[in-house]
Amino acid sequence: MNTTAQAPLTGLRVIDLATLFAGPLSATMLGDFGAEVIKVEHPRKPDPSRGHGPAKDGVGLWWKLLGRNKRNLTLDLSSPGGRDILLRLAAGTDVIIENFRPGTLERWGLGWAELHAVNPRLVLARVTGFGQFGPYAHRPGFGTLAEAMSGFAAITGEPDGPPTLPPFGLADSIAALATAYAVMAALAGRDRTGEGQVVDMAIIEPILTVLGPQPVWYDQLGYVQPRTGNRSRNNAPRNTYRTSDGHWVAVSTSAQSVAERVMRLVGRPELVDEPWFGSGTTRAEHSDELDEAVGDWVARHTREEALCAFEKAEAAIAPVHGIQDVMEDPQYRALDSVTEVDDPELGPLRMQNVLFRLSATPGAIRWAGRPHGADTDEILTALGLSGQEIAALRAERVL
């Protein structure tokens, strides 16, 4: 495991004030590459992700992932004592990430004006469902609403079925990636100007971006992409197919050369010579015929036979994995995509590794999510508070 000194964000301090899930995950991504991340939680209302999903021995497992590489501080920001401590922390901090409803920090005397006054180099990332202004700004916002509003759900699902939401935090995760990127862009700007700034991240926006050219299609052609299940309007064959031993595989033919290889492999080379086979869009108009050709061939072969034949033909195929398969897949193992972390509470546990590999300054998981408030005394002592002052704050229920 790499040490913090090797990581590219070493020396960067991030305060994570956010909960559920985009803001905290963006802070996790920064921490994975060496940033010192201080997770601030309410003394009596821990981050709800600690209680989301399955737990082991009373310890929430999702938190082990989301809280990794973070030190944990309890602080009631709505109290005068909590406000004062946060401002003291902010004075020596590079980035604060928050996801309160617009106006909340201002009501506590912790808005941009106050934070910027104590640290003009600070970057404040504000992650909300709908952004800091506009008619929906003060509504509660969650990733599910972004998945619905962005157009994602409308194009997901079978043609004769209802709009379909993802069974995981898709919009939040995309927004987390975008927030980490936005923070790094703001820090790069600070390197030139010497001044920090505010990042306004609306969760409804990044997922709209990754949906591709739908706005320009509609603007220029009035075209509305329909639900097509596993099929694509841009290429074919593109679907999941069941093998003779009851498994599923996914086939993609985004490249013309791959589409031609697939049809030759499955014994239908004459289709390659059809006039409509020359582009992905026109192939998609013949999805029934192409799916039948590929599906019939796959149904006569085991999963292993299909995978080997496609690989030999240099055609694109992948097994449809459940998580149990992901954990054993040789490619994921080679990349160490799911890595083992030693945890004082639960012992060795496996979780997703850092997002990418850097050859010279790699990131690392230094520890998994820690207990609520585990580092409060250490952080406040380093800030200059005495033991007596810390005890007084606890008596006042600030910590």
N, C-alpha and C positions, 0 to 999 in steps of 0.2 A: 504494500500500500504506500502511496506517495505521501510525502510530508507536505505540510502547508507551505513551506518555503519554496517548493517547486511550482506552486500554482500561480497562474497569471494575475489573479485578483487579490493576492496577498497584500494586506495593508489597507484594503477597502473596508469600511465599516457600514453595515446595513442594519437598520432597525425595522423589524417586521411587526407592524401593528395590525395586520390583516387576518381575516379568517375566511374559510370556505370559499373557494379553493385557489382562485387565480392568483391573488396577491401572495399568499404564503408559498405557492409553488414557484413563483418567479424568484422569491427570496431563496428558496432551496437551490434553484439553478445557479444563483450567484454564489451561494455558499459552497456548492460542489467544486467551484474553481478558485477557492481560497479566500473569498470574502469572509470577514468576521460578521456573522449574523446574530443579532440579539432579538429573540422572539419575545415580544411583550404580550402577556395575557392578563386578563382581569383576575384578581386574587380569588374571587369566588365563582367565576364563570369561565372556566378554561376554554380554549379553542374547541368548538364543537366537533372538529375532526377527530379529537381524542375518543369520541364516543360513536363515530360513524363505522358501520360495518363490524365484522367479527373481531373479537378480542381473545387474547390468551392470558389466562391467570389474571383477568381484570385489566390487562394492558391493551389498549387499542392498537391494532396492527397498522392501520392506515397512518396513524400518527408517526409510527416508526419511520415510514418513508417520508412523509411531508415535513417532519420536524428534524430530519437529519442535518448534521453540520450546523445546528443552531444552539446557542446558549439560551437559557430560559429565565426570564425575569417576570415577576408578577408586579403589576402596577395598575392602580385605579386612575385612569387618565382624567376622569371627570372630577376628581378631588383636587384641591389646591396643591397638596403635597405631591400628588402624581404629576400634575402639570409642571411643577418646578423641576422635578427630577427629569422629566422628558426633555425639557428645554436645556438642562445641563448636559444630557446625553447628546442632544442634537448639535450642540456646539462643537462636538468632536466627531461628528458622523458625516458620511458622504451621501447616504441614501436613506430615506424613510419611505416605506411602502405601507399604504393604508387603504381600507375599503369601506370606511364608514359612509353613511349617506351624506350627500353634499350638505355642508353647513354644520356638521357635528363637531369637527375639530375647531371650527370657528367659535362655536358656542362654548367650548371649553377653554378658549383663549390659546388654542394651539394651531391656528390657521397659518396660511402661508406667510402672512405679514409678520407674525411673531417668530416663526421658525426661520425665516429669511433674515430677520433682524439679528438673531443670535449666531447665524452661520450663513453668510451670503453665498457660500460655495455649495450649499446643500441642494440635492435633487430630491424633490417630493413626488413620488409616484402615487397617483390617486386612481384606484381601480374600482369602478362601480359598474352596475349593470348597464346604465344608459348614459354615462358621462356626467360632467359637472353642470351642464346647462341643457335647456330644451324642455319640452312639455312633460317628459317622462323622468326627468332627472331625480326627482325626489321619491320615485316609486322604489319599493324593494326590488332588487334585481338578482336573478340567479342564472346560471348557465342554461338551464332548461328553457327559460324565456328567450334567451339568445338563439338557442337551437330552433325554436319555433319562429321567432321574428325574422331571422336572417334568410329564411327560405330553405334551410337545410332539411327540416322535417317535411316540407311540402314535396321535395323531390326524392325522399327516401321511403322505401317500401314498395310493395307490389302494385302494379297498375290499378288493380281493383280493390286495393286495401286502403286503410287509413294512413294519414301522415305518420311517420315513425320517428320517435325520439331515440337517441343512442342510450344504451344502458350503462353509461359511465359519463364522467364529466368532460365531454368533448369540448364544448365552448370555453369552459374554464381553463382547460389545459392549453388550448390554442392561445387564449388571452395571456396565460402565464408566459408562454414563449415570447409573445409580442411585447409583454411588459419588460422582460429581461433585456430584450433587444432595445426597447425604448430607453431604458435606464442607461445602457451602455452608450447609446447615441447621445443622450443628455450629458453623460460624463465626458465624452469626446468633445462636445461643445464647450463644456466647462474648461477643458484643457486649453482651449483657444481664447476664451473670453474671461476666464477667472470667475464667472458667475454661474451659480446653479439655476435651476428652473423647475417648473411644474410639468409633470407628465400626466395628461388626462387620458386615461385608458377606459373606454367603454367596451364591456364584454361583447356587446352586440356587433362590434365592428370587425375584429380580426377574423371571426368565423365567416363573415360576409366576404372578406377578401379571399379566403382559401376556397370558397365555392366557385371561383373562376369567373369566366366572362359573362355570367348571366345578366348583369345590368346592361352591358353594352349590346348583347344580343337583343334584349327587350327594347332598348333605346333605338337601335338602328333597324330592327326587323319586326318588332312586336312579338318576338319568339319567347314562349314560356316553356321551359324544360319540364316535361311530365315525369311522373314516377315510372321507372322502368325496371324495378327490382334489381337483380344483379347485372342486368344488361346495360349497355352504354349506347347513347345516340351517336357516339363519335367513332366507334370501331366495333368489329365483331370478327370472330367469336370472342365473347368476353362473358364468362359465367362461372358457376361452380357446377361440377359434374361428379356423379357418384361412381365409385369404382366397384369392381366385382366383389371385393371383400368388405364392402360396406363403409368405406371411408369416402371423404370428399376431397377434391382437388380444385384449385382455381386456375383458370387459363386466361392470359391476356395477350392481345395481338395489336397493341398500340402501334407497333412498327409494321410497315407493309411487308418487309422481308420475313418477319416472324410469322405473320398471317399465312404467307405462302408456305413456309416450312411446316406449319401445323397441318394444313390441308393435305400436303404430300404425305406427312407422317400418318394421318388417319385414313389414308387410302382414297382420298377424293381430289386428286391433282387436277381433274378437269375443271373444278370450280375456279381454280386460279386463272384460267383463261377466259372466264366470263367477263364481259365489259364492266359490270358493276363491281367486280372484285378489286378494282384499281385504287380505291380510296376507302378510308375508314368509314366515312359517312354513308357511302353507298353500300358498303358491306353490312352496315348496321340495319339497312332496310331489308336485308335478307337474313336476319338473325335466326329465324325459325329453321331455315335450311342448314345454316352453319352450325347451330346448336345441336341439331339432330345428328349431323355428321360427327362432330366431336364427342357428343354424349354417347352415341352408339359405340364408338371405339373405346372410350374410357370404360364403359360398362363391361367390356369384355376383358379388361385387364385389372390386375390388382394395383393397389396404390404404388407399391414399389416398382412394379413393371412400368406403370405409366410415367412415374418420375424419371426412371432410368431412360426410357425411350425418348422423352422430351429433352432430357439433358443431352443425349447423344445427337439429337437432331438440332440442337441449339435453339429450341423453342421454349417459350416462357411458361412455367408451371410452378405451383407451390402447393404443398399440402394445406388443408384447412385445419389449423391447430386449435385445440383447446389449450388452456393454460398448462395442463399437465404435459402436453407435447412441447410447448415452448420451453419448459424447464429442462427438457432432455434433448432438444434439437442440437445437432452438432455444430451448426453455424453460429447459433446464439452462444453455445459453449466456447467456441473458438474466440469469439469477440468478448467473452466475459460479460455479456449484456445483462445477465442476472448474476449478481456477485454475492459472495458471503460476507457478512458483517458481524463482528463480535459485539454483543450487546450485554451490558451488566444485568439487565432485568430478565431477559429471555434467553440468553446464550446465543449461539450462532444462529443467524437468520439470513435468508436470501431476499434480495430486493433488486429492482432495476439499478443498473450502474449509472454513472454520469452519462450525459447525453451524447458525447462525442469524445474522440481521442485526439489529444494534441501531442505532437512528437517531442517537443522540447519542454513544455510547461503543462503537464497533464493535471486534470482535476482528480479528486479522490473523495470517497466517503470516509470521513474521519470518525464519525460516530452516528448511530441511529438516533431517532427522536428521544429526547430526555424527559424525565418527569417534570410535571408542572412546577415551575418556580425553582428548579434545581440549582440555578446559578445566581439567584437573586442577591445573596449576601456578597458573593465574589464580585459581581458587577458593580454593586453600590460601593463596596469598599474601594475598588479601583477608581471610582468616581470621586472619592475623597470623603465619603460619609463614615462617621465613626460607628462603632457597635451600638453605642447609646442612641445615636440618631436613627439607626436602622430599627432598633427595638421600639423606639417611639413611633415610627411610621407604621410598624405592625400593630401597635396598640390603637392607632388611629384608623386601622383597616385600609391603609393606602397600599400595603403590600399583601 
